[in-house]
């Protein structure tokens, strides 16, 4: 349940950044891996939004790497 909420927050952020619905769905393909990494490595987060921002930044980085390599 919480994972779904975080996924919604992160996908909303992609939409605010100007991603289309399809592009935001593609960008979210690594969500579970990045989300688990955040849970394992981010300590003392006081707000869900801060964790969502961390996950968004990770996914955005993956997206940019794919685009640069021609796979995004």
N, C-alpha and C positions, 0 to 999 in steps of 0.2 A: 504494500500500500504506500509506504513512504517513498519507495523507489519510483512509483508512478507519479507522485506529487513532484519529486525532484525532476523527473523527466519532463513533466509539463512546464516547470519553471525554466528549465534549460531550453526546451524547444521554443518557448515564448521569447526568450532572449534572442535566439536565432532569427525569429520573425521580426523582432524589433530592429535587428541589424540589417534587415532588408532581404533576407533569404526567402525564397519562395517556399510554399508548403513542401514541395517535392525535395528541394535542396536541403531544407531543414531536416526532413526525414532521413535523407542520405547522411547528413552530418551526424545524426544521432545513432548511426549504426554501431559505433564503438562505445555507446553510453554505458553499458553494464561494466565493461572493463575499466573505463575512466572513473566511474562512480565507485567501484570497489577499491581502486587505487586511492581515491580521495578518502574513503572511509578508513582505509588502513594507514594512511600517512598524514592526514590533516588532524591536528590536535587543537583542542580548545576553541572550536568554532562556536560562537555564541548565537548565530542566527542561521536558519536554513538557507537564507538568501546568499550568505557568504559561501557556504558549501556549494550551492548551485552555481555561483560565479566561478569557483575553482573548477568545477566540472565543465562548465561552458568554455573556459579558457583552454582546458585540455583538449576538448573536442574541436575547438576552433583551430588550435595548433595542428591537430591531425588533419583537419580539412585543408588548411593552407599547404601542408606538406604534400597532400594528394594532388591539389591543384597545380602546384609547381612541377610535380612529376608527370602531370598530364592525366591523372586518374580521377579527378574530382568532378 
